[in-house]
Amino acid sequence: MNKIVAMSELSPLMKETLENGGEVIFTPTGDSMRPLLRHREDKVCIMKPRENCLKKYDIPLFIRNNGQYVLHRIVAVKADGYVVTGDNQYVKEYRVQHSQVIGVVKGIWRNGKYISCEGFWYQVYCRFWVWIYPLRWIYLRARQVFFRMKRFLGDKAYEG
């Protein structure tokens, strides 16, 4: 039986498991990491992050200052923190601190098949997906504008 549990409830158990050298497997929600992670379909395996040493293309599970739990890809490592973004987003988040990181994705289960984050094709995907960020930015931004205009014009059609 699958049970939906809030990350805030699961977090203490996750932290304890990771600190003791274990791994945590869960099903993420949301569309920010599409197409890699599908909402409530794929599973991720989280392991304890290396000591202050996450690298570009890693996917950390971290807690934002507002308490929200997030799985996003590192697109740059800067002196003042990590720069992260979702694969399905055009906005980058800056200054994510290592102290905010709970764990890092070790692998993914998709359609019952395990995909290691160390695998060749996964690494090709990561590099390609980060490389096309400017194109994704244009596409996602244009899509957002289109749907806003459509909604605005649709609302205007019903006013008259």
C-alpha positions as CSV (number, residue, x, y, z in Angstrom):
1,M,0.0,0.0,0.0
2,N,1.3,3.4,-0.9
3,K,0.7,6.2,1.5
4,I,1.1,9.9,0.8
5,V,3.1,11.5,3.6
6,A,4.3,15.1,3.8
7,M,8.0,15.6,3.5
8,S,8.0,17.5,6.7
9,E,6.8,14.4,8.5
10,L,9.3,12.1,6.7
11,S,12.3,14.4,7.0
12,P,13.5,13.4,10.5
13,L,13.4,9.7,9.6
14,M,15.1,10.5,6.3
15,K,17.9,12.5,8.0
16,E,18.5,9.7,10.5
17,T,18.6,7.0,7.9
18,L,21.0,9.0,5.7
19,E,23.2,9.9,8.7
20,N,23.5,6.1,9.5
21,G,24.7,5.3,6.0
22,G,21.3,4.2,4.6
23,E,19.4,5.3,1.5
24,V,15.9,6.6,1.2
25,I,13.5,5.8,-1.7
26,F,10.5,7.9,-2.4
27,T,8.2,9.1,-5.1
28,P,8.5,12.8,-5.8
29,T,5.6,15.1,-6.6
30,G,5.4,18.1,-8.9
31,D,6.4,18.8,-12.5
32,S,9.5,20.9,-12.0
33,M,11.9,18.1,-13.0
34,R,10.0,16.8,-16.0
35,P,10.8,15.1,-18.3
36,L,13.3,13.3,-16.0
37,L,10.9,12.8,-13.0
38,R,7.2,12.4,-13.6
39,H,4.7,13.5,-10.9
40,R,3.9,10.5,-8.6
41,E,5.2,8.0,-11.2
42,D,9.0,7.7,-10.8
43,K,11.0,6.9,-7.7
44,V,14.3,8.4,-6.6
45,C,17.0,6.9,-4.3
46,I,18.5,9.5,-2.1
47,M,21.9,9.0,-0.4
48,K,23.9,11.2,2.1
49,P,25.6,14.0,0.2
50,R,29.4,14.1,0.0
51,E,31.1,16.5,2.5
52,N,30.5,20.0,1.1
53,C,31.2,18.6,-2.4
54,L,28.2,18.4,-4.6
55,K,29.0,19.0,-8.2
56,K,27.3,20.3,-11.3
57,Y,24.5,18.0,-12.6
58,D,23.8,16.5,-9.1
59,I,20.2,16.6,-8.0
60,P,20.1,17.5,-4.3
61,L,17.0,17.3,-2.0
62,F,17.2,20.6,-0.1
63,I,15.0,22.7,2.1
64,R,14.3,26.3,1.1
65,N,14.2,29.0,3.7
66,N,10.4,28.9,3.6
67,G,10.5,25.2,4.6
68,Q,9.6,23.8,1.2
69,Y,11.4,20.6,0.1
70,V,12.9,20.7,-3.4
71,L,14.6,18.3,-5.8
72,H,16.4,20.4,-8.5
73,R,19.5,20.0,-10.6
74,I,22.7,21.9,-9.8
75,V,23.6,23.9,-12.9
76,A,26.6,25.8,-11.3
77,V,28.7,25.7,-8.2
78,K,29.7,29.1,-6.9
79,A,31.6,30.4,-3.9
80,D,28.4,31.6,-2.3
81,G,26.4,28.4,-2.9
82,Y,24.8,26.2,-5.5
83,V,22.8,27.5,-8.5
84,V,19.8,25.1,-9.1
85,T,16.9,24.8,-11.4
86,G,14.2,22.3,-12.3
87,D,14.5,20.6,-15.7
88,N,11.1,22.0,-16.5
89,Q,11.7,25.5,-15.3
90,Y,13.4,28.6,-16.7
91,V,14.2,30.4,-13.4
92,K,17.4,29.7,-11.6
93,E,17.6,29.7,-7.8
94,Y,20.9,31.1,-6.4
95,R,22.8,30.6,-3.1
96,V,21.5,27.2,-2.1
97,Q,23.8,26.3,0.8
98,H,25.2,22.9,1.5
99,S,23.7,23.1,5.0
100,Q,20.2,23.1,3.3
101,V,20.9,19.8,1.5
102,I,19.4,16.7,3.1
103,G,20.5,14.2,0.4
104,V,21.4,13.8,-3.2
105,V,19.8,11.6,-5.9
106,K,21.8,8.4,-6.5
107,G,19.4,6.9,-9.0
108,I,15.9,6.8,-10.4
109,W,13.4,4.1,-11.0
110,R,11.4,4.7,-14.2
111,N,8.9,2.1,-15.5
112,G,10.5,-0.4,-13.1
113,K,14.0,0.1,-14.5
114,Y,16.8,1.6,-12.4
115,I,18.8,4.4,-13.9
116,S,22.1,5.2,-12.0
117,C,23.1,8.9,-11.9
118,E,26.6,7.6,-12.7
119,G,25.5,6.0,-15.9
120,F,26.8,7.1,-19.3
121,W,23.4,7.9,-20.9
122,Y,22.2,9.7,-17.8
123,Q,25.3,11.9,-17.8
124,V,24.7,12.6,-21.5
125,Y,21.1,13.6,-20.7
126,C,22.2,15.9,-17.9
127,R,24.8,17.7,-20.0
128,F,22.5,18.1,-22.9
129,W,19.6,19.3,-20.7
130,V,21.7,22.0,-19.1
131,W,23.3,22.9,-22.4
132,I,19.9,23.7,-24.0
133,Y,18.8,25.8,-21.0
134,P,18.7,29.0,-23.2
135,L,16.3,27.3,-25.6
136,R,14.2,25.9,-22.8
137,W,14.1,29.4,-21.3
138,I,12.7,30.8,-24.6
139,Y,10.3,27.9,-25.1
140,L,8.9,27.9,-21.5
141,R,8.7,31.7,-21.3
142,A,6.9,31.9,-24.7
143,R,4.5,29.1,-23.5
144,Q,3.7,31.0,-20.3
145,V,3.0,34.2,-22.2
146,F,0.8,32.3,-24.7
147,F,-1.3,30.7,-22.0
148,R,-1.7,34.0,-20.1
149,M,-2.8,35.7,-23.3
150,K,-5.2,32.8,-24.1
151,R,-6.7,33.0,-20.6
152,F,-7.0,36.8,-20.8
153,L,-8.6,36.7,-24.2
154,G,-10.8,33.9,-23.2
155,D,-12.0,35.9,-20.2
156,K,-12.7,38.9,-22.4
157,A,-14.8,36.8,-24.8
158,Y,-17.2,36.0,-22.0
159,E,-17.5,39.6,-20.8
160,G,-19.2,40.9,-23.9
